[in-house]
Amino acid sequence: MVKYLDRKRSGNISYWTNIITARFPWVTALLFTLCVACGSCSSGRSTRAGVGRTGEQVCVPGQAYRYYHFPFILEYRYKGTLNFSVTCNEMEGTLVMDKDTDLLKRGIPYSGTGHIYAFPESEYLLYTIEIALPDATVDGCPEQGFSLAISLPTRPDNTSLSGALTAYCGLSTFQERPLKVMRISGLLEETAPP
């Protein structure tokens, strides 16, 4: 090990990491195994979304676990609300705008379903809801009807959400080139069952 000492690099962590992993590959395997073991043995405490810290379901499938009210601002101009319920990692939600936008009409409930994705390695959650609007028409779409996708990333204990509401031409089309991407942000509130 003495021959690897270099006074100029001895304080550099990446230098020592490279040396250790090159000379002792079993150390890397051991550290990886410990990380996986610790991650799988970590407490499965339920988070705000009903998803465990390691991503496992910690509630009864089919039983509504929690209810949320999300008053938001769209594109810094339009106000609206998103009310949704969570069953394990499944979501059902309704979006209502307080004012007409170029895509959505005021006071009309737009309902859809979605999922919650857990990323335990970064302790993040991603709320997603997909809404199909079969009877709506919008400039820029050749056919009638378009789809909305809401994506809201957050940490489990954070109530301030900021993400995107994206419009796509066609029904249940969420992989094509988006028609419009809008910023959505607000504060999430847990509510009592209706």
Buried (B, 14 or more C-beta within 10 A) or exposed (E): EEEBEEEEEEEEEEBEEEBBBEEEEEEEEEEEEEEEEEEEEEEBEBBBBBBBBBBEBBBEEEEBBBBBBBBBBBBEEBEBBBBBBBBBBBBBBBBBBEEEBEBBEEEEEBBBBBBBBBEBEEEBBBBBBBBBBEEBEBEEBEEBBBBBBBBBBBEBEBBEBBBBBBBBBBEEBBEEEBBBEBEBBBEBEEEEEE
